[in-house]
Amino acid sequence: MKTQTTIRVDTKNYRQAKEILKYLGLSYSQAINVFNNLIVCHKGLPFEIKIPNDETLAAMEEAKRLDGDYITIDEFSK
């Protein structure tokens, strides 16, 4: 049985994620199903969540300053 749901996500990240997933041969819906399955298998999130250290915080701030300065999946795969 399948359940339909609605989620709100950042538009820019959504578009980038869909482009990456397309390259991987997955739809957004399929990727969400994989994520849900991993949550069930791990009985929680399938990755560790930590409070970022100073180096990570600095990288996050730099990423914010460079907002919009990213490459496409085609450029990445060259």
PyMOL Python script that loads the backbone (N, CA, C, O; Angstrom):
from pymol import cmd

cmd.read_pdbstr("""\
ATOM      1  N   MET A   1       0.838  -1.169   0.000  1.00  0.00           N
ATOM      2  CA  MET A   1       0.000   0.000   0.000  1.00  0.00           C
ATOM      3  C   MET A   1       0.891   1.243   0.000  1.00  0.00           C
ATOM      4  O   MET A   1       1.943   1.250   0.640  1.00  0.00           O
ATOM      5  N   LYS A   2       0.489   2.261  -0.692  1.00  0.00           N
ATOM      6  CA  LYS A   2       1.232   3.519  -0.777  1.00  0.00           C
ATOM      7  C   LYS A   2       0.402   4.634  -0.156  1.00  0.00           C
ATOM      8  O   LYS A   2      -0.828   4.604  -0.208  1.00  0.00           O
ATOM      9  N   THR A   3       1.068   5.605   0.423  1.00  0.00           N
ATOM     10  CA  THR A   3       0.433   6.786   0.990  1.00  0.00           C
ATOM     11  C   THR A   3       0.966   8.007   0.272  1.00  0.00           C
ATOM     12  O   THR A   3       2.172   8.127   0.056  1.00  0.00           O
ATOM     13  N   GLN A   4       0.092   8.898  -0.094  1.00  0.00           N
ATOM     14  CA  GLN A   4       0.515  10.151  -0.714  1.00  0.00           C
ATOM     15  C   GLN A   4       0.708  11.189   0.376  1.00  0.00           C
ATOM     16  O   GLN A   4      -0.107  11.293   1.293  1.00  0.00           O
ATOM     17  N   THR A   5       1.779  11.953   0.278  1.00  0.00           N
ATOM     18  CA  THR A   5       2.080  12.972   1.272  1.00  0.00           C
ATOM     19  C   THR A   5       2.563  14.234   0.570  1.00  0.00           C
ATOM     20  O   THR A   5       2.923  14.201  -0.607  1.00  0.00           O
ATOM     21  N   THR A   6       2.567  15.317   1.280  1.00  0.00           N
ATOM     22  CA  THR A   6       3.072  16.587   0.760  1.00  0.00           C
ATOM     23  C   THR A   6       4.163  17.075   1.703  1.00  0.00           C
ATOM     24  O   THR A   6       3.992  17.070   2.922  1.00  0.00           O
ATOM     25  N   ILE A   7       5.275  17.491   1.132  1.00  0.00           N
ATOM     26  CA  ILE A   7       6.359  18.053   1.939  1.00  0.00           C
ATOM     27  C   ILE A   7       6.756  19.399   1.349  1.00  0.00           C
ATOM     28  O   ILE A   7       6.567  19.648   0.159  1.00  0.00           O
ATOM     29  N   ARG A   8       7.295  20.242   2.175  1.00  0.00           N
ATOM     30  CA  ARG A   8       7.795  21.538   1.717  1.00  0.00           C
ATOM     31  C   ARG A   8       9.318  21.507   1.817  1.00  0.00           C
ATOM     32  O   ARG A   8       9.880  21.235   2.879  1.00  0.00           O
ATOM     33  N   VAL A   9       9.969  21.789   0.704  1.00  0.00           N
ATOM     34  CA  VAL A   9      11.432  21.800   0.656  1.00  0.00           C
ATOM     35  C   VAL A   9      11.895  23.054  -0.063  1.00  0.00           C
ATOM     36  O   VAL A   9      11.137  23.671  -0.811  1.00  0.00           O
ATOM     37  N   ASP A  10      13.134  23.419   0.169  1.00  0.00           N
ATOM     38  CA  ASP A  10      13.738  24.557  -0.504  1.00  0.00           C
ATOM     39  C   ASP A  10      13.751  24.307  -2.012  1.00  0.00           C
ATOM     40  O   ASP A  10      14.206  23.255  -2.460  1.00  0.00           O
ATOM     41  N   THR A  11      13.260  25.258  -2.791  1.00  0.00           N
ATOM     42  CA  THR A  11      13.132  25.086  -4.239  1.00  0.00           C
ATOM     43  C   THR A  11      14.470  24.825  -4.914  1.00  0.00           C
ATOM     44  O   THR A  11      14.583  23.924  -5.746  1.00  0.00           O
ATOM     45  N   LYS A  12      15.471  25.600  -4.565  1.00  0.00           N
ATOM     46  CA  LYS A  12      16.787  25.452  -5.203  1.00  0.00           C
ATOM     47  C   LYS A  12      17.373  24.063  -4.921  1.00  0.00           C
ATOM     48  O   LYS A  12      17.858  23.391  -5.831  1.00  0.00           O
ATOM     49  N   ASN A  13      17.324  23.641  -3.654  1.00  0.00           N
ATOM     50  CA  ASN A  13      17.855  22.322  -3.304  1.00  0.00           C
ATOM     51  C   ASN A  13      17.051  21.209  -3.965  1.00  0.00           C
ATOM     52  O   ASN A  13      17.609  20.200  -4.394  1.00  0.00           O
ATOM     53  N   TYR A  14      15.745  21.398  -4.042  1.00  0.00           N
ATOM     54  CA  TYR A  14      14.879  20.402  -4.682  1.00  0.00           C
ATOM     55  C   TYR A  14      15.277  20.203  -6.142  1.00  0.00           C
ATOM     56  O   TYR A  14      15.403  19.072  -6.612  1.00  0.00           O
ATOM     57  N   ARG A  15      15.471  21.301  -6.846  1.00  0.00           N
ATOM     58  CA  ARG A  15      15.858  21.200  -8.265  1.00  0.00           C
ATOM     59  C   ARG A  15      17.216  20.531  -8.421  1.00  0.00           C
ATOM     60  O   ARG A  15      17.401  19.690  -9.301  1.00  0.00           O
ATOM     61  N   GLN A  16      18.160  20.902  -7.571  1.00  0.00           N
ATOM     62  CA  GLN A  16      19.487  20.285  -7.641  1.00  0.00           C
ATOM     63  C   GLN A  16      19.413  18.798  -7.301  1.00  0.00           C
ATOM     64  O   GLN A  16      20.056  17.975  -7.953  1.00  0.00           O
ATOM     65  N   ALA A  17      18.634  18.461  -6.288  1.00  0.00           N
ATOM     66  CA  ALA A  17      18.492  17.057  -5.894  1.00  0.00           C
ATOM     67  C   ALA A  17      17.864  16.250  -7.025  1.00  0.00           C
ATOM     68  O   ALA A  17      18.315  15.143  -7.321  1.00  0.00           O
ATOM     69  N   LYS A  18      16.828  16.794  -7.658  1.00  0.00           N
ATOM     70  CA  LYS A  18      16.190  16.075  -8.765  1.00  0.00           C
ATOM     71  C   LYS A  18      17.172  15.842  -9.908  1.00  0.00           C
ATOM     72  O   LYS A  18      17.156  14.782 -10.533  1.00  0.00           O
ATOM     73  N   GLU A  19      18.027  16.825 -10.184  1.00  0.00           N
ATOM     74  CA  GLU A  19      19.023  16.686 -11.254  1.00  0.00           C
ATOM     75  C   GLU A  19      20.023  15.578 -10.912  1.00  0.00           C
ATOM     76  O   GLU A  19      20.369  14.762 -11.767  1.00  0.00           O
ATOM     77  N   ILE A  20      20.475  15.553  -9.685  1.00  0.00           N
ATOM     78  CA  ILE A  20      21.415  14.522  -9.241  1.00  0.00           C
ATOM     79  C   ILE A  20      20.754  13.149  -9.278  1.00  0.00           C
ATOM     80  O   ILE A  20      21.340  12.183  -9.766  1.00  0.00           O
ATOM     81  N   LEU A  21      19.540  13.069  -8.764  1.00  0.00           N
ATOM     82  CA  LEU A  21      18.827  11.792  -8.743  1.00  0.00           C
ATOM     83  C   LEU A  21      18.548  11.269 -10.144  1.00  0.00           C
ATOM     84  O   LEU A  21      18.619  10.066 -10.392  1.00  0.00           O
ATOM     85  N   LYS A  22      18.229  12.181 -11.060  1.00  0.00           N
ATOM     86  CA  LYS A  22      18.009  11.782 -12.458  1.00  0.00           C
ATOM     87  C   LYS A  22      19.281  11.135 -13.013  1.00  0.00           C
ATOM     88  O   LYS A  22      19.222  10.111 -13.693  1.00  0.00           O
ATOM     89  N   TYR A  23      20.422  11.743 -12.717  1.00  0.00           N
ATOM     90  CA  TYR A  23      21.713  11.202 -13.152  1.00  0.00           C
ATOM     91  C   TYR A  23      21.928   9.802 -12.570  1.00  0.00           C
ATOM     92  O   TYR A  23      22.528   8.941 -13.215  1.00  0.00           O
ATOM     93  N   LEU A  24      21.436   9.583 -11.350  1.00  0.00           N
ATOM     94  CA  LEU A  24      21.570   8.280 -10.683  1.00  0.00           C
ATOM     95  C   LEU A  24      20.493   7.285 -11.100  1.00  0.00           C
ATOM     96  O   LEU A  24      20.525   6.121 -10.700  1.00  0.00           O
ATOM     97  N   GLY A  25      19.540   7.749 -11.904  1.00  0.00           N
ATOM     98  CA  GLY A  25      18.482   6.856 -12.372  1.00  0.00           C
ATOM     99  C   GLY A  25      17.329   6.713 -11.393  1.00  0.00           C
ATOM    100  O   GLY A  25      16.589   5.730 -11.447  1.00  0.00           O
ATOM    101  N   LEU A  26      17.168   7.679 -10.499  1.00  0.00           N
ATOM    102  CA  LEU A  26      16.097   7.635  -9.500  1.00  0.00           C
ATOM    103  C   LEU A  26      15.199   8.855  -9.625  1.00  0.00           C
ATOM    104  O   LEU A  26      15.659   9.946  -9.964  1.00  0.00           O
ATOM    105  N   SER A  27      13.926   8.664  -9.350  1.00  0.00           N
ATOM    106  CA  SER A  27      13.026   9.803  -9.228  1.00  0.00           C
ATOM    107  C   SER A  27      13.116  10.328  -7.799  1.00  0.00           C
ATOM    108  O   SER A  27      13.645   9.652  -6.916  1.00  0.00           O
ATOM    109  N   TYR A  28      12.603  11.520  -7.575  1.00  0.00           N
ATOM    110  CA  TYR A  28      12.585  12.084  -6.231  1.00  0.00           C
ATOM    111  C   TYR A  28      11.777  11.186  -5.296  1.00  0.00           C
ATOM    112  O   TYR A  28      12.180  10.941  -4.160  1.00  0.00           O
ATOM    113  N   SER A  29      10.651  10.705  -5.775  1.00  0.00           N
ATOM    114  CA  SER A  29       9.795   9.822  -4.990  1.00  0.00           C
ATOM    115  C   SER A  29      10.527   8.526  -4.613  1.00  0.00           C
ATOM    116  O   SER A  29      10.425   8.057  -3.480  1.00  0.00           O
ATOM    117  N   GLN A  30      11.254   7.962  -5.559  1.00  0.00           N
ATOM    118  CA  GLN A  30      12.016   6.738  -5.266  1.00  0.00           C
ATOM    119  C   GLN A  30      13.079   7.006  -4.206  1.00  0.00           C
ATOM    120  O   GLN A  30      13.292   6.181  -3.317  1.00  0.00           O
ATOM    121  N   ALA A  31      13.741   8.145  -4.296  1.00  0.00           N
ATOM    122  CA  ALA A  31      14.777   8.485  -3.322  1.00  0.00           C
ATOM    123  C   ALA A  31      14.181   8.664  -1.929  1.00  0.00           C
ATOM    124  O   ALA A  31      14.786   8.252  -0.939  1.00  0.00           O
ATOM    125  N   ILE A  32      13.001   9.275  -1.845  1.00  0.00           N
ATOM    126  CA  ILE A  32      12.334   9.431  -0.553  1.00  0.00           C
ATOM    127  C   ILE A  32      11.981   8.059   0.017  1.00  0.00           C
ATOM    128  O   ILE A  32      12.103   7.838   1.222  1.00  0.00           O
ATOM    129  N   ASN A  33      11.542   7.136  -0.842  1.00  0.00           N
ATOM    130  CA  ASN A  33      11.245   5.777  -0.378  1.00  0.00           C
ATOM    131  C   ASN A  33      12.495   5.079   0.131  1.00  0.00           C
ATOM    132  O   ASN A  33      12.433   4.364   1.132  1.00  0.00           O
ATOM    133  N   VAL A  34      13.625   5.269  -0.535  1.00  0.00           N
ATOM    134  CA  VAL A  34      14.892   4.697  -0.064  1.00  0.00           C
ATOM    135  C   VAL A  34      15.218   5.276   1.312  1.00  0.00           C
ATOM    136  O   VAL A  34      15.577   4.540   2.232  1.00  0.00           O
ATOM    137  N   PHE A  35      15.093   6.595   1.449  1.00  0.00           N
ATOM    138  CA  PHE A  35      15.370   7.253   2.717  1.00  0.00           C
ATOM    139  C   PHE A  35      14.457   6.721   3.818  1.00  0.00           C
ATOM    140  O   PHE A  35      14.925   6.424   4.917  1.00  0.00           O
ATOM    141  N   ASN A  36      13.169   6.599   3.536  1.00  0.00           N
ATOM    142  CA  ASN A  36      12.229   6.060   4.524  1.00  0.00           C
ATOM    143  C   ASN A  36      12.612   4.640   4.931  1.00  0.00           C
ATOM    144  O   ASN A  36      12.563   4.307   6.115  1.00  0.00           O
ATOM    145  N   ASN A  37      12.991   3.806   3.978  1.00  0.00           N
ATOM    146  CA  ASN A  37      13.408   2.431   4.276  1.00  0.00           C
ATOM    147  C   ASN A  37      14.649   2.414   5.167  1.00  0.00           C
ATOM    148  O   ASN A  37      14.752   1.594   6.079  1.00  0.00           O
ATOM    149  N   LEU A  38      15.580   3.313   4.904  1.00  0.00           N
ATOM    150  CA  LEU A  38      16.793   3.379   5.724  1.00  0.00           C
ATOM    151  C   LEU A  38      16.471   3.817   7.155  1.00  0.00           C
ATOM    152  O   LEU A  38      17.069   3.319   8.109  1.00  0.00           O
ATOM    153  N   ILE A  39      15.529   4.746   7.301  1.00  0.00           N
ATOM    154  CA  ILE A  39      15.112   5.169   8.640  1.00  0.00           C
ATOM    155  C   ILE A  39      14.565   3.970   9.413  1.00  0.00           C
ATOM    156  O   ILE A  39      14.886   3.787  10.588  1.00  0.00           O
ATOM    157  N   VAL A  40      13.746   3.159   8.760  1.00  0.00           N
ATOM    158  CA  VAL A  40      13.175   1.978   9.406  1.00  0.00           C
ATOM    159  C   VAL A  40      14.274   0.984   9.749  1.00  0.00           C
ATOM    160  O   VAL A  40      14.308   0.464  10.864  1.00  0.00           O
ATOM    161  N   CYS A  41      15.174   0.712   8.807  1.00  0.00           N
ATOM    162  CA  CYS A  41      16.259  -0.259   9.044  1.00  0.00           C
ATOM    163  C   CYS A  41      17.179   0.173  10.184  1.00  0.00           C
ATOM    164  O   CYS A  41      17.619  -0.658  10.978  1.00  0.00           O
ATOM    165  N   HIS A  42      17.466   1.470  10.262  1.00  0.00           N
ATOM    166  CA  HIS A  42      18.382   1.989  11.287  1.00  0.00           C
ATOM    167  C   HIS A  42      17.664   2.359  12.578  1.00  0.00           C
ATOM    168  O   HIS A  42      18.296   2.681  13.585  1.00  0.00           O
ATOM    169  N   LYS A  43      16.332   2.308  12.536  1.00  0.00           N
ATOM    170  CA  LYS A  43      15.529   2.749  13.685  1.00  0.00           C
ATOM    171  C   LYS A  43      15.904   4.183  14.073  1.00  0.00           C
ATOM    172  O   LYS A  43      16.005   4.524  15.252  1.00  0.00           O
ATOM    173  N   GLY A  44      16.101   4.990  13.067  1.00  0.00           N
ATOM    174  CA  GLY A  44      16.482   6.395  13.239  1.00  0.00           C
ATOM    175  C   GLY A  44      17.071   6.903  11.936  1.00  0.00           C
ATOM    176  O   GLY A  44      16.989   6.236  10.904  1.00  0.00           O
ATOM    177  N   LEU A  45      17.657   8.068  11.988  1.00  0.00           N
ATOM    178  CA  LEU A  45      18.277   8.603  10.776  1.00  0.00           C
ATOM    179  C   LEU A  45      19.469   7.749  10.376  1.00  0.00           C
ATOM    180  O   LEU A  45      20.205   7.265  11.237  1.00  0.00           O
ATOM    181  N   PRO A  46      19.666   7.559   9.070  1.00  0.00           N
ATOM    182  CA  PRO A  46      20.742   6.673   8.605  1.00  0.00           C
ATOM    183  C   PRO A  46      22.116   7.348   8.541  1.00  0.00           C
ATOM    184  O   PRO A  46      22.998   6.910   7.803  1.00  0.00           O
ATOM    185  N   PHE A  47      22.283   8.402   9.312  1.00  0.00           N
ATOM    186  CA  PHE A  47      23.561   9.102   9.380  1.00  0.00           C
ATOM    187  C   PHE A  47      23.631   9.804  10.730  1.00  0.00           C
ATOM    188  O   PHE A  47      22.616  10.019  11.393  1.00  0.00           O
ATOM    189  N   GLU A  48      24.843  10.154  11.118  1.00  0.00           N
ATOM    190  CA  GLU A  48      25.060  10.796  12.408  1.00  0.00           C
ATOM    191  C   GLU A  48      24.824  12.300  12.281  1.00  0.00           C
ATOM    192  O   GLU A  48      25.209  12.916  11.287  1.00  0.00           O
ATOM    193  N   ILE A  49      24.202  12.871  13.275  1.00  0.00           N
ATOM    194  CA  ILE A  49      23.994  14.318  13.308  1.00  0.00           C
ATOM    195  C   ILE A  49      24.759  14.859  14.500  1.00  0.00           C
ATOM    196  O   ILE A  49      24.560  14.422  15.634  1.00  0.00           O
ATOM    197  N   LYS A  50      25.640  15.817  14.229  1.00  0.00           N
ATOM    198  CA  LYS A  50      26.464  16.401  15.277  1.00  0.00           C
ATOM    199  C   LYS A  50      26.348  17.923  15.233  1.00  0.00           C
ATOM    200  O   LYS A  50      25.960  18.503  14.220  1.00  0.00           O
ATOM    201  N   ILE A  51      26.688  18.544  16.339  1.00  0.00           N
ATOM    202  CA  ILE A  51      26.819  19.994  16.352  1.00  0.00           C
ATOM    203  C   ILE A  51      28.112  20.300  15.604  1.00  0.00           C
ATOM    204  O   ILE A  51      29.156  19.737  15.934  1.00  0.00           O
ATOM    205  N   PRO A  52      28.067  21.189  14.593  1.00  0.00           N
ATOM    206  CA  PRO A  52      29.263  21.435  13.789  1.00  0.00           C
ATOM    207  C   PRO A  52      30.376  22.102  14.593  1.00  0.00           C
ATOM    208  O   PRO A  52      30.134  22.935  15.466  1.00  0.00           O
ATOM    209  N   ASN A  53      31.622  21.698  14.261  1.00  0.00           N
ATOM    210  CA  ASN A  53      32.780  22.325  14.898  1.00  0.00           C
ATOM    211  C   ASN A  53      33.095  23.644  14.189  1.00  0.00           C
ATOM    212  O   ASN A  53      32.417  24.007  13.228  1.00  0.00           O
ATOM    213  N   ASP A  54      34.114  24.359  14.655  1.00  0.00           N
ATOM    214  CA  ASP A  54      34.452  25.671  14.094  1.00  0.00           C
ATOM    215  C   ASP A  54      34.795  25.595  12.606  1.00  0.00           C
ATOM    216  O   ASP A  54      34.411  26.471  11.832  1.00  0.00           O
ATOM    217  N   GLU A  55      35.520  24.544  12.209  1.00  0.00           N
ATOM    218  CA  GLU A  55      35.902  24.384  10.799  1.00  0.00           C
ATOM    219  C   GLU A  55      34.660  24.185   9.924  1.00  0.00           C
ATOM    220  O   GLU A  55      34.543  24.779   8.853  1.00  0.00           O
ATOM    221  N   THR A  56      33.751  23.355  10.389  1.00  0.00           N
ATOM    222  CA  THR A  56      32.518  23.117   9.634  1.00  0.00           C
ATOM    223  C   THR A  56      31.668  24.374   9.582  1.00  0.00           C
ATOM    224  O   THR A  56      31.097  24.689   8.538  1.00  0.00           O
ATOM    225  N   LEU A  57      31.573  25.102  10.696  1.00  0.00           N
ATOM    226  CA  LEU A  57      30.811  26.353  10.708  1.00  0.00           C
ATOM    227  C   LEU A  57      31.387  27.359   9.722  1.00  0.00           C
ATOM    228  O   LEU A  57      30.638  28.050   9.031  1.00  0.00           O
ATOM    229  N   ALA A  58      32.721  27.447   9.653  1.00  0.00           N
ATOM    230  CA  ALA A  58      33.362  28.359   8.710  1.00  0.00           C
ATOM    231  C   ALA A  58      33.048  27.948   7.281  1.00  0.00           C
ATOM    232  O   ALA A  58      32.790  28.804   6.435  1.00  0.00           O
ATOM    233  N   ALA A  59      33.066  26.650   6.998  1.00  0.00           N
ATOM    234  CA  ALA A  59      32.741  26.161   5.652  1.00  0.00           C
ATOM    235  C   ALA A  59      31.283  26.454   5.308  1.00  0.00           C
ATOM    236  O   ALA A  59      30.968  26.792   4.167  1.00  0.00           O
ATOM    237  N   MET A  60      30.398  26.324   6.291  1.00  0.00           N
ATOM    238  CA  MET A  60      28.986  26.623   6.060  1.00  0.00           C
ATOM    239  C   MET A  60      28.784  28.104   5.752  1.00  0.00           C
ATOM    240  O   MET A  60      27.998  28.454   4.871  1.00  0.00           O
ATOM    241  N   GLU A  61      29.481  28.963   6.464  1.00  0.00           N
ATOM    242  CA  GLU A  61      29.388  30.408   6.203  1.00  0.00           C
ATOM    243  C   GLU A  61      29.916  30.740   4.817  1.00  0.00           C
ATOM    244  O   GLU A  61      29.333  31.557   4.105  1.00  0.00           O
ATOM    245  N   GLU A  62      31.025  30.104   4.433  1.00  0.00           N
ATOM    246  CA  GLU A  62      31.575  30.324   3.096  1.00  0.00           C
ATOM    247  C   GLU A  62      30.579  29.882   2.029  1.00  0.00           C
ATOM    248  O   GLU A  62      30.399  30.564   1.019  1.00  0.00           O
ATOM    249  N   ALA A  63      29.939  28.752   2.252  1.00  0.00           N
ATOM    250  CA  ALA A  63      28.946  28.255   1.299  1.00  0.00           C
ATOM    251  C   ALA A  63      27.791  29.245   1.152  1.00  0.00           C
ATOM    252  O   ALA A  63      27.285  29.456   0.050  1.00  0.00           O
ATOM    253  N   LYS A  64      27.380  29.846   2.260  1.00  0.00           N
ATOM    254  CA  LYS A  64      26.308  30.857   2.194  1.00  0.00           C
ATOM    255  C   LYS A  64      26.742  32.060   1.360  1.00  0.00           C
ATOM    256  O   LYS A  64      25.957  32.592   0.575  1.00  0.00           O
ATOM    257  N   ARG A  65      27.996  32.489   1.530  1.00  0.00           N
ATOM    258  CA  ARG A  65      28.510  33.638   0.759  1.00  0.00           C
ATOM    259  C   ARG A  65      28.587  33.306  -0.729  1.00  0.00           C
ATOM    260  O   ARG A  65      28.424  34.191  -1.570  1.00  0.00           O
ATOM    261  N   LEU A  66      28.833  32.046  -1.058  1.00  0.00           N
ATOM    262  CA  LEU A  66      28.973  31.623  -2.454  1.00  0.00           C
ATOM    263  C   LEU A  66      27.652  31.141  -3.033  1.00  0.00           C
ATOM    264  O   LEU A  66      27.633  30.536  -4.105  1.00  0.00           O
ATOM    265  N   ASP A  67      26.553  31.398  -2.343  1.00  0.00           N
ATOM    266  CA  ASP A  67      25.229  30.936  -2.761  1.00  0.00           C
ATOM    267  C   ASP A  67      25.028  31.164  -4.254  1.00  0.00           C
ATOM    268  O   ASP A  67      25.237  32.266  -4.760  1.00  0.00           O
ATOM    269  N   GLY A  68      24.628  30.123  -4.940  1.00  0.00           N
ATOM    270  CA  GLY A  68      24.397  30.212  -6.382  1.00  0.00           C
ATOM    271  C   GLY A  68      25.625  29.861  -7.191  1.00  0.00           C
ATOM    272  O   GLY A  68      25.529  29.698  -8.408  1.00  0.00           O
ATOM    273  N   ASP A  69      26.772  29.739  -6.555  1.00  0.00           N
ATOM    274  CA  ASP A  69      28.016  29.407  -7.250  1.00  0.00           C
ATOM    275  C   ASP A  69      28.254  27.908  -7.124  1.00  0.00           C
ATOM    276  O   ASP A  69      29.040  27.458  -6.291  1.00  0.00           O
ATOM    277  N   TYR A  70      27.567  27.149  -7.958  1.00  0.00           N
ATOM    278  CA  TYR A  70      27.665  25.698  -7.909  1.00  0.00           C
ATOM    279  C   TYR A  70      27.787  25.160  -9.328  1.00  0.00           C
ATOM    280  O   TYR A  70      27.601  25.895 -10.297  1.00  0.00           O
ATOM    281  N   ILE A  71      28.102  23.874  -9.445  1.00  0.00           N
ATOM    282  CA  ILE A  71      28.216  23.255 -10.756  1.00  0.00           C
ATOM    283  C   ILE A  71      27.042  22.310 -10.973  1.00  0.00           C
ATOM    284  O   ILE A  71      26.423  21.838 -10.020  1.00  0.00           O
ATOM    285  N   THR A  72      26.747  22.046 -12.230  1.00  0.00           N
ATOM    286  CA  THR A  72      25.678  21.102 -12.547  1.00  0.00           C
ATOM    287  C   THR A  72      26.233  19.684 -12.460  1.00  0.00           C
ATOM    288  O   THR A  72      27.446  19.485 -12.389  1.00  0.00           O
ATOM    289  N   ILE A  73      25.357  18.727 -12.467  1.00  0.00           N
ATOM    290  CA  ILE A  73      25.781  17.322 -12.412  1.00  0.00           C
ATOM    291  C   ILE A  73      26.608  16.963 -13.645  1.00  0.00           C
ATOM    292  O   ILE A  73      27.515  16.135 -13.562  1.00  0.00           O
ATOM    293  N   ASP A  74      26.302  17.580 -14.785  1.00  0.00           N
ATOM    294  CA  ASP A  74      27.074  17.316 -16.008  1.00  0.00           C
ATOM    295  C   ASP A  74      28.502  17.820 -15.841  1.00  0.00           C
ATOM    296  O   ASP A  74      29.449  17.147 -16.250  1.00  0.00           O
ATOM    297  N   GLU A  75      28.666  19.014 -15.234  1.00  0.00           N
ATOM    298  CA  GLU A  75      30.017  19.530 -15.005  1.00  0.00           C
ATOM    299  C   GLU A  75      30.750  18.674 -13.985  1.00  0.00           C
ATOM    300  O   GLU A  75      31.956  18.459 -14.112  1.00  0.00           O
ATOM    301  N   PHE A  76      30.046  18.187 -12.984  1.00  0.00           N
ATOM    302  CA  PHE A  76      30.636  17.360 -11.949  1.00  0.00           C
ATOM    303  C   PHE A  76      31.141  16.035 -12.491  1.00  0.00           C
ATOM    304  O   PHE A  76      32.180  15.536 -12.058  1.00  0.00           O
ATOM    305  N   SER A  77      30.407  15.464 -13.440  1.00  0.00           N
ATOM    306  CA  SER A  77      30.739  14.129 -13.930  1.00  0.00           C
ATOM    307  C   SER A  77      31.806  14.118 -15.026  1.00  0.00           C
ATOM    308  O   SER A  77      32.144  13.054 -15.544  1.00  0.00           O
ATOM    309  N   LYS A  78      32.334  15.282 -15.383  1.00  0.00           N
ATOM    310  CA  LYS A  78      33.382  15.347 -16.427  1.00  0.00           C
ATOM    311  C   LYS A  78      34.724  14.948 -15.875  1.00  0.00           C
ATOM    312  O   LYS A  78      35.715  14.945 -16.605  1.00  0.00           O
TER     313      LYS A  78
END
""", "prot")
cmd.dss("prot")
cmd.show_as("cartoon", "prot")
cmd.util.cbc("prot")
cmd.orient("prot")
